[in-house]
């Protein structure tokens, strides 16, 4: 399995009230099925979804994350999920003006 997902995503300079999205691919290079569970977020200003929750061997899934700053200034949010028995937490940062 190759997980092309950093532990920190910096959205950089953002305009207050606009939405910014990123997508990350999960390539299942194993012979085992992967399952995405417990997809969560730290704030309602963040949306996170998976293209599918079951990723069969040699297939790929996509994690989509969208941030809409609810105020101006620096922000630090996160989202998380389990991939089989491995827990992942990704920190989201940026500056809204």
N, C-alpha and C positions, 0 to 999 in steps of 0.2 A: 504494500500500500504506500502510495506517495501522497502526502497531504500538502497541497500547495496553499497553505494558509498561514500567514504570519501570526505571531502572538500579539502584535500591536499594529494597528492601522491608523496612520495619521492622515486625516482628511484635509489638513492644511487650512488655508483661509477659505471661509465659507460665508455666504450671505445669509443673514438671519431670515428664517421662514422658507428658504429654498431646501429642496431635498437633494441628497447626494447618495449615489448607490455604487456598490462594488460587488463583484461576483468572484467566487473562488471555487476552483475545481477540486474534487476529491476523486482521484484515479484509484480504482481498486485493482492493483496489480497482483493480488493474492489469488489463491484458489478457494477462498472462503467468502461467504456473503457478509457484507458490512451493514450495520443498522445504525441509523442516526436516531438518537432518542434525547429527550429532555432538552429540546431547543428552547432557550430562554433569553431574556434581555433584562438589563438593569433599569431601563427607562422607557416610557411610552413614546419618546422622541425617536426611538430606534425600532425598526422592523427587521425581522430576520426570518428567513424561510429556507427550506430545502426543496430542490427540484423533485427529489424522491427520498423516501426514508430507508428504502432497501436498495443497496447497490450490490449487484451480483458480480461475480468474478469477471474481470476484464472490462467492466463497465465503469461509467463515471457518473457522479452526481454533482450538483452545484449548490453551494451555500450563497444566498443573496442577502446582503445587508444594506439597509437604507437608513440614513440619519437625516432628521429635520430639526435643526437647532431651535430650541424653544426659548432661548434668550441669547443675548450677546455675551461675548467674552470667551475665555477658554472653557472647553468641556472635556470631560473624561468619563466615558461610559463603557459598557462591556456587553458582550453576548457570550453564550456558552452552549455546549452540546456534548453529548456522549457519542462516541463512535465505538460500537461494541462496548468494551469495558474501559476504554480510555476517555478521560474527561479533558475537554479543551475549553479554555477561556481566552477570548480575544478582546483586548482593550482597544477602544476607539477614542481618538483624540482629535482636536482641531480648535480653530478659533473662529467664532461667528461675529460678524459685524454688520 
